[in-house]
Amino acid sequence: MHFPKKDFHPGSLFFILLLAALPLLSAAQEASTNMYSIIGVGDIMMGTNYPSTSYLPPNDGKDLMKDVLPILRDADITFGNLEGAILNSGGTPKTCRNPDVCYVFRSPEHYVQNLVDAGFDLMSLANNHSGDFGPVGRTKTKEVLGKAGIKYAGLLGTDDYAIVVKDSVRYGFAAFAPNSGTCDIRNLDYAKQLVAKIAAQSDIVIVSFHGGAEGADNQHVPKKSETYYGENRGNVHAFAHAVIDAGADVVFGHGPHVTRAVELYKDRFIAYSLGNFCTYGRFSLSGPAGIAPLVKVFVDEEGAFIQGEVTSIYQMKAHGPKIDPKKQALNKLIELTKADFPDTPLHITPEGIITPVKK
């Protein structure tokens, strides 16, 4: 293109370059509007007033998540697994066949504000602690979460799934566990039917599961049914693949209380265990139980995985999650992914960036 000298000045060049860049800017903006971010964390139990209020944190737990609040709030959807009832008092504490490995949790109702302040949108109630205080505990938990604007799912027959709409995007959510009253992780036919139903109503489908054996000896994904203290905890590998086949886009696991591997299956992201995220007072946090990954997943408008970010956190008895400069959870996640899924098309950098590998 030729410009006569009399018409040319530096501002003209800037204007021309700006016009030329507009299509690129529009494309980038359009791409950004079609990319959605979803944060997943593991178990949350913000302190229990049972059997004693001595297990409650200082300042009503308002400081438990303060070190990671900017991260939790910076996503389109933020998810966690809620362990225990949200209930001031009452309810019927569950009885345990083996009290040595059994705890019951009841957090004060006003603690829900801590979840609101942290930006949580979705909570799983599909776990072995949501029924700790019987029907009264579950009813109040649902009531408190509902009033706070937090969606929940995972209870069979009443709250199998939830849908949350943000910025005109419909996020479908389902949660599964091997525990009484929850949507059963071991019933793959039911899981597939439910996820397919949700997928028909949603743009992006998020599935949570609470399954697998617990503890330091169970950090690997065995790709078979797992049993812990005589209880069938499901085949988490078969489950994750089955729900993705049925329409799930992101699968977040928890239950083993330790970090497990991640996998990419049919361009969909799976985290097999996000460990203990914010578990105050009555949780064992020794060894690998004290570290966990906070995972942020970016997907496109079809739900396909674009990129992920891992933030390593650690806990001790006296405090909630803090960012771990040693990146122990990230290092463990890399190690376990290489061991359990050596062929999965994911690259994880030492900085915690997860990207798909083109085949």
N, C-alpha and C positions, 0 to 999 in steps of 0.2 A: 504494500500500500504506500502511495506517495503523498506527502504532505507539502504544500508550498511553504517556503521559508517564512513568508509573512504571517502565516497562520500558526506557526509552531512556537510553543513555549513549554517549559517543563511541566506545567500543570496539564497540558494537553496529553502528554505522554502518560502521566499518571492516570488520567481519565480513561485513556484507551486500554491501558493494562488492567484497570479495574473492570472495565466492560468485558475484557477477554476472560477474566478470572471468575466472573459471575456464574457461568455454567458449572465450573468446578466447585465453587462454594455451595451452590444449590445442591449438587450431587452429594457433597460431604454432609450437608445439613440433612438431606433426605435419608442418607445412610444412617446418620446418628439417630434419627427418629425411629428407625426400624431396628435398633439394637436395644435390647432390654437387659437390665442388670438384676441379678437375684443373689442375695446373700443367704448362706446356710450356716448355722452353727449347731452344735450338739446339745447336750443335756443342760437344762436350766432348772435350778432349785435355789431360790434366793434366801434360804433359811427357813427353819421350821419352828413353830411354837409348841410342837409336840415331840417328845414328852415333856419338854421344858423350854421356857422362853430363853434359856441360856444359849440356845442354838440359833438365835436371831442375830443378824449383823448390826453393827452400829449405824446410827442415822437412818434407820428403816431401810437399809440396803440401797440408799440413793447413790452411794459411792461405788457400789460393786462393779459397775460396768463403765465407770467414768473414763478409763484409759482407752477404751475402744469405741466410745460413743460416736466420734466423727466417722469412723468406718461403718458402723452399723446403720447410721442414718443416710449413708451415701449409696443408696440403691433404690431401684423401683419397688422391689419386694424384699423384705427381710423376714427370715424364717428361723424358728427354734423349736426344740422339743421340751415341752413343759412337764417336769416331773413333779407329781404330787398334786394335792388339792389346794385351791385358793379359797380359804375358809377361816374365819376368825376363831370359831370354836364349834364344838359339837361334832356331829357325824359319828360313824362307828368305825374305829380303827380296825384295819384288817388283821386277822390272826395269821400267823406264819407257822408253817411246818418246821422250818429251821430258823429260829430267831437269830442264830449267829450270822446269817447272810441276808437278813430281812430288815428293812427299815420302812417306816411310814412317815410321810411328809405332809405338812399342813402349813402353808404360808399365809400370813395376814392378807386380807382382801385389798387393803390400800397399797400393797406392794405391786399391784398391777400397773400402777403409775410408772414404776421403774421400766416396765416393758414398753409402755407408751413413749416415755422419754427417749428410749433407745431406738425407737422407730420400727418396732416389730409389727408386721402385718398379719402373719400367719403363725399358728401354734399347733403342734401335734399333741393330741390327747391319747394317741395310740401308744401306750407303754404300760409297764407293770406298776406304775405309781399313780396313775390318774384315778384309780378306784380305791386309793388308800383309806378314804373316809366314806366309802359306800356311796349310795345314790345321793345323799345329802351333799357330799363333797363334790361330786360331779355336777350336780345341778347348780350349785353356787359358783363353781369354777366357770361354767358356761355363761352364767348370768353376768359375772364380773367381767369376763373377757368381752362379751357382747356389748355391754355398756361402754367399755373402753374403746370399742371400734376395732377389736382384734378378732379376725376370723379364726376358726378352729375346725378340726376334723379328726376322724379316727374312731368314733364310737359307733358300733354296729347298730343299724336300724334307726338311729336317731340323727346322727351327725356323721354320715359316711364320707361326705365331701363338702367342700365350700368353694365359692367363687367370689373373688374380689376384683373389682374394676378400678383401675387406676389409669388416668390419662387415656380413657376410652379403650384400654387393653383389658381383656378378660383373662384372668389367671385362675385356672382350675387347680384345686388342691385336694389330695387324698392322703391318708396316713394309715399305716398298717402295723400290726404287732401280733405276737402269739398269745396275747393275754385275754382273760375273760372280759367280755363286753366290748372288745375292740374289733376292728376290721382285721380279719385273720390273714397274716402274711403267708400262712401255709396253704391257703385255699387259692391256688393260682387262677382257677377258672373264674371265681368270684372277683378276684383282683383285676383280671383282664376285662371283665364285663363292666366293672365300675369305672375303670380308667377310660375305656372306650366311650362310655356314657358322658364322662366329663369332657373328653376331647371334642365331642360333638358340640359342646356348649362353650368352648374356650378357645382362646388364641394360643396360650402357653399353658402347659400342664406340668405341675410340680407334684412329685410323689415323695413321701417320707416313709421310711420304715424303721422300726425298732426291732432289731433281730440279731442273731448270732451269739455265740458264747462270749463270756466276759473275761477281762483281765489281761495281764501281761503275756500269758501263754497263748492268747487268742488274737494276736494282731494280724495274722494272715487270713485271707479269704480262702477257705478250703474247697469251695465250689461243690459243696454237698450239704445235706442237712446237718445242723449243729445242735448238739444237746448240751445243756448246762444244768447241773444238779437234777438230772432226770427229766428236764423239760425240753421238748422239741422247740428250738428257737427259730426254725425255718432254714431254708436254703436261700440265702440272701442273693447269691449270684443268679440263680434261676429266677428268683422273683424280680430282680432289677431288669433282667433281659425281657421277661414276660410283660412287664408293664410298659416298657419302651416299645415292644412289638404292638401293644394295644393303643399307644398314642402318647405316652409320657415323654416329656422333653428334658426334664432335670430330675434326678433321683438323689435324695439326700438320706444317708443312713446314720444310725446311732444305736446305742444299746451295749456295745462291748466295753464302753468307758475308756477306750484307747483309740488311737489313730489307726485307720486302715487305708488301703490303697485307693486310688481313683482309676477310672476306666472310661474310655470312649467307645460306645457301642451304637452303631448306626447313626453316627454324628451326634449322639446324645450323651450328656455327661452324667457320670455316676460317682458319688463319693460314698464308699462303703462304711465308713464310720467317722463321724466328726468329734467323737470323744466327749469329754466333760468340758462344757463351756463356762458356765457360771453356777457352780455347785458349792454352796457355803455350808460349813458346819458339820454335816453328817455324812459327807462323801469321803471315801478314801482317795487321796490325791498323791499317793506315793508313786515314785517311778514314772512309767509312761502314762499313768492315769492323770498326772498333773500337767500334761501338755496336750494341746489340741490345735487343729487347723481351723481358722475362720476362712471360709471359701466364698469368693465372689465370682459368679459365673455370668458371662455375657452370651446371650443367644440372639439369633436373628428372628425375624417375624414368623418364621416357620418353626422356631424352637431349636434349630440346629446350633451346636456349640461354636462360638467364635473365639473366645479367650476366657481364661480364668486367672484369678489372683489369690494367692494364699498368704494369710497373715498368721504367723505362729504366735500363740498365746500360751501363758502358763499361769497356774494358780497355786496358792498355798493356803493353809488353813485360815490365815488371818486376812486374806483379801480375795477379791474376784479376779477376773481375767486381766492380765497385763501383757503388753507386747514383749515378746521374747527376743532379745538381741542375738541369742545363740541360734535362733531358728530351729529349735529341736524338732518341733512337729513337722515343719517343712522337710527337714532332712529325713525324718522317719517316713514321711509320705513318699518321698522320692525313692528311698530304699525299698519300701514295700511294693510300690507300683512296679519297679523293675523286676522284683522277685515274683510277684503274683500275676502280673499282666505284661510280660516282656514284649509282646507284640502289639500292645494297644497303641494306636497312633497319636500319642501325646508326647510333647516335649515340655519338661518342667525345668526352669532355670534355677540357679542357686538363689536368685532374688525372689522366687515364688511366682513367676509368670508361667501360666500353662497355655500352650498353643497346640492346635492340631497339626499333625504331620501329614503332608500330602503323600498319598500312596502312589 
